[in-house]
Amino acid sequence: MPTPIEREAAALKRFGDRYETWGGDASRLIDLETRGADVGANGYTTMAQADDLADVLRLRPGVRLLDIGAGLGWPSLYLAEKTGCAVVVTDLPPGTVRGAARRANEPPLSERYSFAVASADRLPFRTASFDAIVHTDTL
């Protein structure tokens, strides 16, 4: 019988493997059909909800946003593009963080986007490092 640590490691591997296979034409078509744009989404947050987040959080240039459990960077990549805010993406599977980094590889976005492999319960940031935090599509 696997130990709790072994079960957690296996679950993290399955979760990470899911993100390694995300993308391609089928994913883009799903985005276009369900959201009306190819935003690289892999969760359930709609564009309207992301737009509401931008308004409620008063995102704009100079604001630092932390996205916990970001997956491939939806909606933070979209929010950074739309508002000009700076974003730090965190998630546990390294493949998700690599995927978000690939999507944000072009300037000027690449200059406002950072990444960290980190758990929400052990974030490597000082208190008050961010102006806003999002944690969408994550339990």
N, CA, C and O atoms as CSV, one atom per row, in Angstrom:
chain,resi,resn,atom,element,x,y,z
A,1,MET,N,N,0.840,-1.180,0.000
A,1,MET,CA,C,0.000,0.000,0.000
A,1,MET,C,C,0.887,1.245,0.000
A,1,MET,O,O,1.792,1.357,0.827
A,2,PRO,N,N,0.634,2.193,-0.929
A,2,PRO,CA,C,1.460,3.402,-0.994
A,2,PRO,C,C,1.277,4.286,0.239
A,2,PRO,O,O,0.196,4.353,0.823
A,3,THR,N,N,2.343,4.950,0.612
A,3,THR,CA,C,2.294,5.883,1.728
A,3,THR,C,C,1.613,7.172,1.257
A,3,THR,O,O,1.469,7.385,0.053
A,4,PRO,N,N,1.191,8.036,2.194
A,4,PRO,CA,C,0.604,9.323,1.786
A,4,PRO,C,C,1.559,10.144,0.909
A,4,PRO,O,O,1.119,10.801,-0.034
A,5,ILE,N,N,2.842,10.109,1.209
A,5,ILE,CA,C,3.813,10.865,0.401
A,5,ILE,C,C,3.892,10.278,-1.007
A,5,ILE,O,O,3.962,11.027,-1.981
A,6,GLU,N,N,3.882,8.962,-1.127
A,6,GLU,CA,C,3.903,8.319,-2.446
A,6,GLU,C,C,2.639,8.621,-3.238
A,6,GLU,O,O,2.701,8.837,-4.448
A,7,ARG,N,N,1.483,8.639,-2.559
A,7,ARG,CA,C,0.226,8.980,-3.239
A,7,ARG,C,C,0.249,10.423,-3.729
A,7,ARG,O,O,-0.188,10.714,-4.842
A,8,GLU,N,N,0.765,11.335,-2.885
A,8,GLU,CA,C,0.846,12.731,-3.291
A,8,GLU,C,C,1.797,12.901,-4.473
A,8,GLU,O,O,1.498,13.651,-5.402
A,9,ALA,N,N,2.924,12.222,-4.448
A,9,ALA,CA,C,3.886,12.311,-5.558
A,9,ALA,C,C,3.267,11.778,-6.845
A,9,ALA,O,O,3.471,12.354,-7.913
A,10,ALA,N,N,2.514,10.687,-6.757
A,10,ALA,CA,C,1.861,10.129,-7.946
A,10,ALA,C,C,0.800,11.084,-8.483
A,10,ALA,O,O,0.676,11.259,-9.695
A,11,ALA,N,N,0.037,11.698,-7.588
A,11,ALA,CA,C,-0.983,12.657,-8.025
A,11,ALA,C,C,-0.340,13.866,-8.698
A,11,ALA,O,O,-0.836,14.351,-9.714
A,12,LEU,N,N,0.758,14.348,-8.131
A,12,LEU,CA,C,1.457,15.484,-8.728
A,12,LEU,C,C,1.988,15.122,-10.112
A,12,LEU,O,O,1.942,15.948,-11.023
A,13,LYS,N,N,2.491,13.903,-10.283
A,13,LYS,CA,C,2.983,13.465,-11.590
A,13,LYS,C,C,1.840,13.412,-12.596
A,13,LYS,O,O,1.991,13.891,-13.721
A,14,ARG,N,N,0.695,12.839,-12.213
A,14,ARG,CA,C,-0.466,12.785,-13.130
A,14,ARG,C,C,-0.904,14.192,-13.520
A,14,ARG,O,O,-1.184,14.461,-14.688
A,15,PHE,N,N,-0.959,15.072,-12.553
A,15,PHE,CA,C,-1.359,16.458,-12.801
A,15,PHE,C,C,-0.377,17.127,-13.760
A,15,PHE,O,O,-0.786,17.784,-14.717
A,16,GLY,N,N,0.919,16.957,-13.498
A,16,GLY,CA,C,1.934,17.536,-14.369
A,16,GLY,C,C,1.894,16.969,-15.766
A,16,GLY,O,O,2.059,17.706,-16.738
A,17,ASP,N,N,1.675,15.658,-15.888
A,17,ASP,CA,C,1.594,15.017,-17.209
A,17,ASP,C,C,0.444,15.592,-18.027
A,17,ASP,O,O,0.555,15.718,-19.247
A,18,ARG,N,N,-0.657,15.943,-17.371
A,18,ARG,CA,C,-1.809,16.530,-18.066
A,18,ARG,C,C,-1.410,17.819,-18.787
A,18,ARG,O,O,-1.825,18.057,-19.921
A,19,TYR,N,N,-0.616,18.633,-18.132
A,19,TYR,CA,C,-0.205,19.902,-18.723
A,19,TYR,C,C,0.839,19.726,-19.814
A,19,TYR,O,O,0.927,20.549,-20.724
A,20,GLU,N,N,1.630,18.666,-19.734
A,20,GLU,CA,C,2.633,18.411,-20.767
A,20,GLU,C,C,1.965,18.102,-22.104
A,20,GLU,O,O,2.565,18.315,-23.158
A,21,THR,N,N,0.728,17.602,-22.073
A,21,THR,CA,C,0.042,17.245,-23.321
A,21,THR,C,C,-0.944,18.314,-23.774
A,21,THR,O,O,-1.560,18.165,-24.829
A,22,TRP,N,N,-1.109,19.388,-23.003
A,22,TRP,CA,C,-2.058,20.442,-23.367
A,22,TRP,C,C,-1.494,21.264,-24.510
A,22,TRP,O,O,-0.289,21.501,-24.588
A,23,GLY,N,N,-2.368,21.688,-25.380
A,23,GLY,CA,C,-1.939,22.557,-26.471
A,23,GLY,C,C,-2.287,21.951,-27.818
A,23,GLY,O,O,-2.959,20.923,-27.899
A,24,GLY,N,N,-1.834,22.583,-28.838
A,24,GLY,CA,C,-2.092,22.105,-30.178
A,24,GLY,C,C,-3.402,22.622,-30.733
A,24,GLY,O,O,-4.103,23.412,-30.100
A,25,ASP,N,N,-3.714,22.160,-31.928
A,25,ASP,CA,C,-4.885,22.650,-32.645
A,25,ASP,C,C,-6.193,22.404,-31.898
A,25,ASP,O,O,-7.056,23.281,-31.862
A,26,ALA,N,N,-6.349,21.227,-31.303
A,26,ALA,CA,C,-7.602,20.917,-30.599
A,26,ALA,C,C,-7.826,21.877,-29.435
A,26,ALA,O,O,-8.939,22.366,-29.240
A,27,SER,N,N,-6.776,22.151,-28.660
A,27,SER,CA,C,-6.900,23.072,-27.528
A,27,SER,C,C,-7.247,24.472,-28.000
A,27,SER,O,O,-8.074,25.150,-27.390
A,28,ARG,N,N,-6.617,24.910,-29.089
A,28,ARG,CA,C,-6.917,26.244,-29.622
A,28,ARG,C,C,-8.363,26.326,-30.106
A,28,ARG,O,O,-9.031,27.337,-29.889
A,29,LEU,N,N,-8.849,25.274,-30.756
A,29,LEU,CA,C,-10.237,25.274,-31.218
A,29,LEU,C,C,-11.219,25.311,-30.049
A,29,LEU,O,O,-12.242,25.991,-30.114
A,30,ILE,N,N,-10.907,24.582,-28.988
A,30,ILE,CA,C,-11.764,24.605,-27.798
A,30,ILE,C,C,-11.813,26.020,-27.234
A,30,ILE,O,O,-12.885,26.524,-26.902
A,31,ASP,N,N,-10.644,26.664,-27.126
A,31,ASP,CA,C,-10.595,28.047,-26.642
A,31,ASP,C,C,-11.440,28.965,-27.521
A,31,ASP,O,O,-12.237,29.753,-27.012
A,32,LEU,N,N,-11.272,28.868,-28.816
A,32,LEU,CA,C,-12.012,29.732,-29.736
A,32,LEU,C,C,-13.513,29.510,-29.616
A,32,LEU,O,O,-14.289,30.466,-29.621
A,33,GLU,N,N,-13.920,28.260,-29.508
A,33,GLU,CA,C,-15.344,27.929,-29.438
A,33,GLU,C,C,-15.964,28.339,-28.108
A,33,GLU,O,O,-17.089,28.839,-28.082
A,34,THR,N,N,-15.249,28.135,-27.002
A,34,THR,CA,C,-15.840,28.379,-25.683
A,34,THR,C,C,-15.603,29.791,-25.166
A,34,THR,O,O,-16.411,30.311,-24.396
A,35,ARG,N,N,-14.496,30.421,-25.582
A,35,ARG,CA,C,-14.156,31.747,-25.054
A,35,ARG,C,C,-14.158,32.832,-26.112
A,35,ARG,O,O,-14.194,34.020,-25.789
A,36,GLY,N,N,-14.120,32.432,-27.371
A,36,GLY,CA,C,-14.087,33.420,-28.443
A,36,GLY,C,C,-12.699,33.947,-28.730
A,36,GLY,O,O,-12.545,34.876,-29.523
A,37,ALA,N,N,-11.679,33.370,-28.099
A,37,ALA,CA,C,-10.296,33.787,-28.322
A,37,ALA,C,C,-9.364,32.640,-27.954
A,37,ALA,O,O,-9.692,31.802,-27.114
A,38,ASP,N,N,-8.211,32.616,-28.586
A,38,ASP,CA,C,-7.184,31.627,-28.265
A,38,ASP,C,C,-6.307,32.207,-27.171
A,38,ASP,O,O,-5.334,32.906,-27.455
A,39,VAL,N,N,-6.647,31.921,-25.923
A,39,VAL,CA,C,-5.927,32.500,-24.786
A,39,VAL,C,C,-5.097,31.467,-24.040
A,39,VAL,O,O,-4.473,31.795,-23.031
A,40,GLY,N,N,-5.078,30.230,-24.514
A,40,GLY,CA,C,-4.298,29.204,-23.842
A,40,GLY,C,C,-4.901,28.770,-22.526
A,40,GLY,O,O,-4.184,28.359,-21.614
A,41,ALA,N,N,-6.205,28.858,-22.420
A,41,ALA,CA,C,-6.879,28.519,-21.160
A,41,ALA,C,C,-6.906,27.011,-20.967
A,41,ALA,O,O,-7.045,26.246,-21.921
A,42,ASN,N,N,-6.773,26.611,-19.740
A,42,ASN,CA,C,-6.887,25.204,-19.387
A,42,ASN,C,C,-7.741,25.052,-18.133
A,42,ASN,O,O,-7.658,24.042,-17.434
A,43,GLY,N,N,-8.553,26.053,-17.857
A,43,GLY,CA,C,-9.431,26.026,-16.699
A,43,GLY,C,C,-10.809,26.504,-17.091
A,43,GLY,O,O,-11.170,26.499,-18.268
A,44,TYR,N,N,-11.570,26.912,-16.110
A,44,TYR,CA,C,-12.969,27.244,-16.341
A,44,TYR,C,C,-13.274,28.732,-16.267
A,44,TYR,O,O,-14.406,29.137,-16.529
A,45,THR,N,N,-12.297,29.548,-15.919
A,45,THR,CA,C,-12.518,30.985,-15.839
A,45,THR,C,C,-12.811,31.525,-17.231
A,45,THR,O,O,-12.063,31.259,-18.172
A,46,THR,N,N,-13.878,32.270,-17.364
A,46,THR,CA,C,-14.234,32.849,-18.664
A,46,THR,C,C,-13.500,34.171,-18.862
A,46,THR,O,O,-12.952,34.730,-17.911
A,47,MET,N,N,-13.491,34.667,-20.088
A,47,MET,CA,C,-12.880,35.964,-20.356
A,47,MET,C,C,-13.612,37.065,-19.600
A,47,MET,O,O,-12.984,37.993,-19.090
A,48,ALA,N,N,-14.948,36.966,-19.524
A,48,ALA,CA,C,-15.716,37.973,-18.785
A,48,ALA,C,C,-15.315,37.979,-17.315
A,48,ALA,O,O,-15.190,39.046,-16.715
A,49,GLN,N,N,-15.114,36.806,-16.728
A,49,GLN,CA,C,-14.685,36.740,-15.332
A,49,GLN,C,C,-13.273,37.308,-15.167
A,49,GLN,O,O,-12.987,37.995,-14.187
A,50,ALA,N,N,-12.392,37.017,-16.130
A,50,ALA,CA,C,-11.036,37.581,-16.077
A,50,ALA,C,C,-11.094,39.101,-16.195
A,50,ALA,O,O,-10.362,39.806,-15.501
A,51,ASP,N,N,-11.956,39.605,-17.066
A,51,ASP,CA,C,-12.123,41.053,-17.189
A,51,ASP,C,C,-12.622,41.650,-15.877
A,51,ASP,O,O,-12.173,42.721,-15.470
A,52,ASP,N,N,-13.553,40.958,-15.214
A,52,ASP,CA,C,-14.034,41.415,-13.907
A,52,ASP,C,C,-12.894,41.449,-12.887
A,52,ASP,O,O,-12.796,42.386,-12.094
A,53,LEU,N,N,-12.027,40.421,-12.907
A,53,LEU,CA,C,-10.874,40.410,-12.004
A,53,LEU,C,C,-9.997,41.641,-12.230
A,53,LEU,O,O,-9.555,42.285,-11.278
A,54,ALA,N,N,-9.755,41.956,-13.495
A,54,ALA,CA,C,-8.927,43.132,-13.811
A,54,ALA,C,C,-9.526,44.390,-13.194
A,54,ALA,O,O,-8.802,45.225,-12.652
A,55,ASP,N,N,-10.840,44.524,-13.276
A,55,ASP,CA,C,-11.512,45.708,-12.725
A,55,ASP,C,C,-11.489,45.710,-11.198
A,55,ASP,O,O,-11.114,46.706,-10.579
A,56,VAL,N,N,-11.887,44.604,-10.599
A,56,VAL,CA,C,-11.976,44.517,-9.144
A,56,VAL,C,C,-10.600,44.697,-8.497
A,56,VAL,O,O,-10.476,45.353,-7.462
A,57,LEU,N,N,-9.571,44.114,-9.112
A,57,LEU,CA,C,-8.224,44.189,-8.554
A,57,LEU,C,C,-7.480,45.461,-8.968
A,57,LEU,O,O,-6.352,45.706,-8.540
A,58,ARG,N,N,-8.138,46.265,-9.812
A,58,ARG,CA,C,-7.551,47.527,-10.300
A,58,ARG,C,C,-6.170,47.311,-10.919
A,58,ARG,O,O,-5.210,48.022,-10.622
A,59,LEU,N,N,-6.108,46.297,-11.794
A,59,LEU,CA,C,-4.839,45.978,-12.441
A,59,LEU,C,C,-4.496,47.038,-13.469
A,59,LEU,O,O,-5.350,47.495,-14.228
A,60,ARG,N,N,-3.212,47.423,-13.476
A,60,ARG,CA,C,-2.706,48.452,-14.392
A,60,ARG,C,C,-1.181,48.369,-14.347
A,60,ARG,O,O,-0.634,47.616,-13.540
A,61,PRO,N,N,-0.488,49.121,-15.191
A,61,PRO,CA,C,0.975,49.140,-15.112
A,61,PRO,C,C,1.431,49.540,-13.712
A,61,PRO,O,O,0.861,50.437,-13.091
A,62,GLY,N,N,2.462,48.863,-13.229
A,62,GLY,CA,C,2.983,49.140,-11.893
A,62,GLY,C,C,2.414,48.249,-10.811
A,62,GLY,O,O,2.981,48.179,-9.720
A,63,VAL,N,N,1.305,47.561,-11.078
A,63,VAL,CA,C,0.699,46.636,-10.116
A,63,VAL,C,C,1.360,45.273,-10.275
A,63,VAL,O,O,1.579,44.808,-11.394
A,64,ARG,N,N,1.680,44.630,-9.141
A,64,ARG,CA,C,2.258,43.269,-9.156
A,64,ARG,C,C,1.175,42.270,-8.759
A,64,ARG,O,O,0.574,42.372,-7.689
A,65,LEU,N,N,0.940,41.303,-9.647
A,65,LEU,CA,C,-0.087,40.278,-9.467
A,65,LEU,C,C,0.582,38.928,-9.263
A,65,LEU,O,O,1.479,38.557,-10.020
A,66,LEU,N,N,0.152,38.192,-8.243
A,66,LEU,CA,C,0.603,36.826,-8.008
A,66,LEU,C,C,-0.509,35.886,-8.436
A,66,LEU,O,O,-1.651,36.037,-8.003
A,67,ASP,N,N,-0.182,34.909,-9.287
A,67,ASP,CA,C,-1.138,33.896,-9.723
A,67,ASP,C,C,-0.715,32.566,-9.112
A,67,ASP,O,O,0.283,31.975,-9.523
A,68,ILE,N,N,-1.483,32.099,-8.126
A,68,ILE,CA,C,-1.184,30.854,-7.414
A,68,ILE,C,C,-1.911,29.707,-8.109
A,68,ILE,O,O,-3.106,29.801,-8.390
A,69,GLY,N,N,-1.188,28.627,-8.385
A,69,GLY,CA,C,-1.792,27.494,-9.074
A,69,GLY,C,C,-2.145,27.864,-10.497
A,69,GLY,O,O,-3.240,27.558,-10.970
A,70,ALA,N,N,-1.227,28.518,-11.181
A,70,ALA,CA,C,-1.501,29.170,-12.462
A,70,ALA,C,C,-1.624,28.236,-13.648
A,70,ALA,O,O,-2.126,28.648,-14.694
A,71,GLY,N,N,-1.183,26.996,-13.525
A,71,GLY,CA,C,-1.219,26.130,-14.694
A,71,GLY,C,C,-0.403,26.747,-15.817
A,71,GLY,O,O,0.755,27.114,-15.618
A,72,LEU,N,N,-1.001,26.862,-16.992
A,72,LEU,CA,C,-0.312,27.416,-18.159
A,72,LEU,C,C,-0.406,28.940,-18.234
A,72,LEU,O,O,-0.040,29.536,-19.247
A,73,GLY,N,N,-0.891,29.561,-17.175
A,73,GLY,CA,C,-0.873,31.012,-17.117
A,73,GLY,C,C,-2.174,31.710,-17.431
A,73,GLY,O,O,-2.210,32.939,-17.497
A,74,TRP,N,N,-3.251,30.959,-17.628
A,74,TRP,CA,C,-4.552,31.579,-17.806
A,74,TRP,C,C,-5.163,31.753,-16.427
A,74,TRP,O,O,-5.155,30.785,-15.667
A,75,PRO,N,N,-5.678,32.879,-16.050
A,75,PRO,CA,C,-5.879,34.100,-16.818
A,75,PRO,C,C,-4.791,35.156,-16.654
A,75,PRO,O,O,-4.915,36.247,-17.211
A,76,SER,N,N,-3.717,34.860,-15.898
A,76,SER,CA,C,-2.746,35.919,-15.601
A,76,SER,C,C,-2.051,36.457,-16.842
A,76,SER,O,O,-1.792,37.657,-16.926
A,77,LEU,N,N,-1.746,35.599,-17.805
A,77,LEU,CA,C,-1.125,36.083,-19.040
A,77,LEU,C,C,-2.061,37.063,-19.747
A,77,LEU,O,O,-1.637,38.118,-20.218
A,78,TYR,N,N,-3.316,36.702,-19.810
A,78,TYR,CA,C,-4.327,37.578,-20.408
A,78,TYR,C,C,-4.412,38.900,-19.642
A,78,TYR,O,O,-4.460,39.968,-20.252
A,79,LEU,N,N,-4.431,38.832,-18.314
A,79,LEU,CA,C,-4.529,40.043,-17.500
A,79,LEU,C,C,-3.316,40.942,-17.692
A,79,LEU,O,O,-3.450,42.164,-17.763
A,80,ALA,N,N,-2.136,40.343,-17.775
A,80,ALA,CA,C,-0.926,41.141,-17.993
A,80,ALA,C,C,-0.962,41.819,-19.358
A,80,ALA,O,O,-0.591,42.986,-19.485
A,81,GLU,N,N,-1.404,41.093,-20.370
A,81,GLU,CA,C,-1.504,41.689,-21.708
A,81,GLU,C,C,-2.524,42.819,-21.723
A,81,GLU,O,O,-2.281,43.884,-22.290
A,82,LYS,N,N,-3.670,42.574,-21.093
A,82,LYS,CA,C,-4.764,43.549,-21.129
A,82,LYS,C,C,-4.478,44.803,-20.312
A,82,LYS,O,O,-4.812,45.908,-20.738
A,83,THR,N,N,-3.862,44.642,-19.145
A,83,THR,CA,C,-3.757,45.766,-18.212
A,83,THR,C,C,-2.360,46.364,-18.083
A,83,THR,O,O,-2.212,47.494,-17.618
A,84,GLY,N,N,-1.343,45.623,-18.487
A,84,GLY,CA,C,0.022,46.110,-18.317
A,84,GLY,C,C,0.624,45.805,-16.963
A,84,GLY,O,O,1.738,46.241,-16.673
A,85,CYS,N,N,-0.098,45.052,-16.111
A,85,CYS,CA,C,0.442,44.704,-14.796
A,85,CYS,C,C,1.586,43.691,-14.946
A,85,CYS,O,O,1.733,43.053,-15.988
A,86,ALA,N,N,2.378,43.560,-13.901
A,86,ALA,CA,C,3.429,42.545,-13.842
A,86,ALA,C,C,2.862,41.328,-13.122
A,86,ALA,O,O,2.095,41.471,-12.170
A,87,VAL,N,N,3.235,40.130,-13.571
A,87,VAL,CA,C,2.669,38.900,-13.023
A,87,VAL,C,C,3.773,37.930,-12.619
A,87,VAL,O,O,4.773,37.776,-13.321
A,88,VAL,N,N,3.574,37.278,-11.473
A,88,VAL,CA,C,4.400,36.151,-11.073
A,88,VAL,C,C,3.484,34.931,-11.032
A,88,VAL,O,O,2.470,34.922,-10.334
A,89,VAL,N,N,3.855,33.910,-11.786
A,89,VAL,CA,C,3.090,32.672,-11.892
A,89,VAL,C,C,3.725,31.613,-11.002
A,89,VAL,O,O,4.939,31.410,-11.038
A,90,THR,N,N,2.892,30.929,-10.193
A,90,THR,CA,C,3.386,29.807,-9.397
A,90,THR,C,C,2.508,28.596,-9.628
A,90,THR,O,O,1.300,28.713,-9.835
A,91,ASP,N,N,3.127,27.443,-9.589
A,91,ASP,CA,C,2.428,26.168,-9.623
A,91,ASP,C,C,3.424,25.104,-9.205
A,91,ASP,O,O,4.627,25.362,-9.155
A,92,LEU,N,N,2.936,23.912,-8.907
A,92,LEU,CA,C,3.834,22.848,-8.467
A,92,LEU,C,C,4.450,22.055,-9.618
A,92,LEU,O,O,5.670,21.889,-9.630
A,93,PRO,N,N,3.691,21.563,-10.570
A,93,PRO,CA,C,4.361,20.785,-11.616
A,93,PRO,C,C,5.250,21.696,-12.466
A,93,PRO,O,O,4.766,22.686,-13.014
A,94,PRO,N,N,6.532,21.377,-12.582
A,94,PRO,CA,C,7.423,22.216,-13.391
A,94,PRO,C,C,6.941,22.382,-14.828
A,94,PRO,O,O,7.175,23.424,-15.440
A,95,GLY,N,N,6.273,21.372,-15.374
A,95,GLY,CA,C,5.784,21.465,-16.750
A,95,GLY,C,C,4.763,22.574,-16.939
A,95,GLY,O,O,4.702,23.188,-18.005
A,96,THR,N,N,3.964,22.834,-15.919
A,96,THR,CA,C,2.989,23.917,-16.048
A,96,THR,C,C,3.695,25.257,-16.091
A,96,THR,O,O,3.350,26.124,-16.894
A,97,VAL,N,N,4.678,25.425,-15.233
A,97,VAL,CA,C,5.417,26.685,-15.192
A,97,VAL,C,C,6.198,26.869,-16.495
A,97,VAL,O,O,6.261,27.979,-17.025
A,98,ARG,N,N,6.795,25.788,-17.015
A,98,ARG,CA,C,7.492,25.873,-18.307
A,98,ARG,C,C,6.520,26.264,-19.415
A,98,ARG,O,O,6.856,27.074,-20.279
A,99,GLY,N,N,5.310,25.688,-19.396
A,99,GLY,CA,C,4.306,26.028,-20.404
A,99,GLY,C,C,3.912,27.490,-20.348
A,99,GLY,O,O,3.786,28.140,-21.386
A,100,ALA,N,N,3.716,28.011,-19.152
A,100,ALA,CA,C,3.385,29.434,-19.002
A,100,ALA,C,C,4.543,30.292,-19.497
A,100,ALA,O,O,4.324,31.310,-20.153
A,101,ALA,N,N,5.772,29.889,-19.187
A,101,ALA,CA,C,6.943,30.658,-19.619
A,101,ALA,C,C,7.044,30.682,-21.142
A,101,ALA,O,O,7.376,31.716,-21.722
A,102,ARG,N,N,6.765,29.571,-21.787
A,102,ARG,CA,C,6.788,29.541,-23.260
A,102,ARG,C,C,5.763,30.506,-23.833
A,102,ARG,O,O,6.038,31.185,-24.822
A,103,ARG,N,N,4.585,30.574,-23.225
A,103,ARG,CA,C,3.521,31.446,-23.724
A,103,ARG,C,C,3.853,32.919,-23.511
A,103,ARG,O,O,3.347,33.773,-24.240
A,104,ALA,N,N,4.683,33.229,-22.538
A,104,ALA,CA,C,4.989,34.626,-22.212
A,104,ALA,C,C,6.376,35.038,-22.700
A,104,ALA,O,O,6.970,35.973,-22.162
A,105,ASN,N,N,6.882,34.362,-23.691
A,105,ASN,CA,C,8.265,34.528,-24.115
A,105,ASN,C,C,8.531,35.763,-24.962
A,105,ASN,O,O,9.692,36.049,-25.252
A,106,GLU,N,N,7.526,36.493,-25.363
A,106,GLU,CA,C,7.710,37.642,-26.253
A,106,GLU,C,C,7.667,38.955,-25.471
A,106,GLU,O,O,6.801,39.136,-24.615
A,107,PRO,N,N,8.607,39.885,-25.761
A,107,PRO,CA,C,8.503,41.221,-25.165
A,107,PRO,C,C,7.275,41.921,-25.725
A,107,PRO,O,O,6.879,41.588,-26.842
A,108,PRO,N,N,6.652,42.848,-25.051
A,108,PRO,CA,C,7.040,43.362,-23.731
A,108,PRO,C,C,6.537,42.496,-22.587
A,108,PRO,O,O,6.900,42.732,-21.435
A,109,LEU,N,N,5.707,41.495,-22.881
A,109,LEU,CA,C,5.150,40.669,-21.811
A,109,LEU,C,C,6.248,39.937,-21.058
A,109,LEU,O,O,6.181,39.833,-19.834
A,110,SER,N,N,7.248,39.432,-21.747
A,110,SER,CA,C,8.309,38.672,-21.089
A,110,SER,C,C,9.027,39.504,-20.026
A,110,SER,O,O,9.601,38.947,-19.091
A,111,GLU,N,N,9.001,40.814,-20.160
A,111,GLU,CA,C,9.647,41.687,-19.177
A,111,GLU,C,C,8.795,41.882,-17.922
A,111,GLU,O,O,9.293,42.373,-16.910
A,112,ARG,N,N,7.513,41.503,-17.979
A,112,ARG,CA,C,6.596,41.700,-16.846
A,112,ARG,C,C,6.075,40.382,-16.306
A,112,ARG,O,O,5.105,40.378,-15.548
A,113,TYR,N,N,6.677,39.278,-16.666
A,113,TYR,CA,C,6.188,37.963,-16.294
A,113,TYR,C,C,7.319,37.181,-15.660
A,113,TYR,O,O,8.387,37.059,-16.260
A,114,SER,N,N,7.114,36.635,-14.433
A,114,SER,CA,C,8.105,35.804,-13.747
A,114,SER,C,C,7.438,34.505,-13.334
A,114,SER,O,O,6.211,34.401,-13.321
A,115,PHE,N,N,8.258,33.512,-12.996
A,115,PHE,CA,C,7.743,32.175,-12.735
A,115,PHE,C,C,8.437,31.549,-11.546
A,115,PHE,O,O,9.620,31.788,-11.305
A,116,ALA,N,N,7.680,30.732,-10.790
A,116,ALA,CA,C,8.263,29.991,-9.671
A,116,ALA,C,C,7.526,28.681,-9.498
A,116,ALA,O,O,6.295,28.647,-9.501
A,117,VAL,N,N,8.277,27.600,-9.348
A,117,VAL,CA,C,7.678,26.316,-8.982
A,117,VAL,C,C,7.533,26.373,-7.471
A,117,VAL,O,O,8.524,26.334,-6.742
A,118,ALA,N,N,6.283,26.466,-7.000
A,118,ALA,CA,C,6.054,26.644,-5.563
A,118,ALA,C,C,4.643,26.211,-5.197
A,118,ALA,O,O,3.709,26.332,-5.991
A,119,SER,N,N,4.510,25.711,-3.993
A,119,SER,CA,C,3.223,25.340,-3.431
A,119,SER,C,C,2.570,26.564,-2.795
A,119,SER,O,O,3.258,27.435,-2.261
A,120,ALA,N,N,1.258,26.623,-2.852
A,120,ALA,CA,C,0.537,27.751,-2.261
A,120,ALA,C,C,0.774,27.856,-0.758
A,120,ALA,O,O,0.673,28.943,-0.190
A,121,ASP,N,N,1.083,26.747,-0.115
A,121,ASP,CA,C,1.304,26.807,1.334
A,121,ASP,C,C,2.761,27.068,1.709
A,121,ASP,O,O,3.092,27.137,2.892
A,122,ARG,N,N,3.629,27.213,0.714
A,122,ARG,CA,C,5.035,27.533,0.968
A,122,ARG,C,C,5.561,28.469,-0.116
A,122,ARG,O,O,6.498,28.119,-0.833
A,123,LEU,N,N,4.984,29.620,-0.238
A,123,LEU,CA,C,5.399,30.567,-1.274
A,123,LEU,C,C,6.719,31.233,-0.886
A,123,LEU,O,O,6.908,31.598,0.274
A,124,PRO,N,N,7.632,31.395,-1.845
A,124,PRO,CA,C,8.961,31.940,-1.543
A,124,PRO,C,C,9.046,33.465,-1.658
A,124,PRO,O,O,10.032,33.992,-2.172
A,125,PHE,N,N,8.020,34.173,-1.183
A,125,PHE,CA,C,7.981,35.627,-1.316
A,125,PHE,C,C,7.827,36.282,0.046
A,125,PHE,O,O,7.234,35.709,0.960
A,126,ARG,N,N,8.368,37.487,0.171
A,126,ARG,CA,C,8.204,38.258,1.397
A,126,ARG,C,C,6.768,38.774,1.496
A,126,ARG,O,O,6.084,38.919,0.483
A,127,THR,N,N,6.329,39.041,2.687
A,127,THR,CA,C,5.029,39.649,2.927
A,127,THR,C,C,4.948,40.973,2.167
A,127,THR,O,O,5.926,41.717,2.091
A,128,ALA,N,N,3.784,41.253,1.614
A,128,ALA,CA,C,3.503,42.503,0.899
A,128,ALA,C,C,4.316,42.647,-0.384
A,128,ALA,O,O,4.611,43.763,-0.810
A,129,SER,N,N,4.678,41.518,-1.003
A,129,SER,CA,C,5.405,41.564,-2.279
A,129,SER,C,C,4.477,41.845,-3.453
A,129,SER,O,O,4.940,42.209,-4.534
A,130,PHE,N,N,3.166,41.678,-3.254
A,130,PHE,CA,C,2.214,41.789,-4.357
A,130,PHE,C,C,1.067,42.723,-3.984
A,130,PHE,O,O,0.713,42.880,-2.815
A,131,ASP,N,N,0.508,43.327,-5.010
A,131,ASP,CA,C,-0.648,44.200,-4.832
A,131,ASP,C,C,-1.951,43.425,-4.916
A,131,ASP,O,O,-2.964,43.837,-4.352
A,132,ALA,N,N,-1.923,42.288,-5.629
A,132,ALA,CA,C,-3.140,41.484,-5.829
A,132,ALA,C,C,-2.737,40.022,-6.024
A,132,ALA,O,O,-1.625,39.719,-6.456
A,133,ILE,N,N,-3.666,39.127,-5.697
A,133,ILE,CA,C,-3.436,37.691,-5.852
A,133,ILE,C,C,-4.661,37.073,-6.511
A,133,ILE,O,O,-5.795,37.391,-6.154
A,134,VAL,N,N,-4.424,36.183,-7.483
A,134,VAL,CA,C,-5.513,35.387,-8.056
A,134,VAL,C,C,-5.188,33.918,-7.834
A,134,VAL,O,O,-4.028,33.517,-7.738
A,135,HIS,N,N,-6.235,33.147,-7.758
A,135,HIS,CA,C,-6.136,31.704,-7.459
A,135,HIS,C,C,-7.341,31.064,-8.164
A,135,HIS,O,O,-8.210,30.489,-7.509
A,136,THR,N,N,-7.389,31.165,-9.479
A,136,THR,CA,C,-8.565,30.722,-10.222
A,136,THR,C,C,-8.474,29.242,-10.577
A,136,THR,O,O,-7.387,28.694,-10.754
A,137,ASP,N,N,-9.616,28.623,-10.674
A,137,ASP,CA,C,-9.721,27.217,-11.095
A,137,ASP,C,C,-8.882,26.274,-10.260
A,137,ASP,O,O,-8.466,25.224,-10.750
A,138,THR,N,N,-8.623,26.621,-9.013
A,138,THR,CA,C,-7.799,25.817,-8.126
A,138,THR,C,C,-8.553,25.581,-6.832
A,138,THR,O,O,-9.145,26.502,-6.270
A,139,LEU,N,N,-8.530,24.360,-6.369
A,139,LEU,CA,C,-9.173,24.044,-5.087
A,139,LEU,C,C,-8.165,24.092,-3.973
A,139,LEU,O,O,-8.512,23.854,-2.816
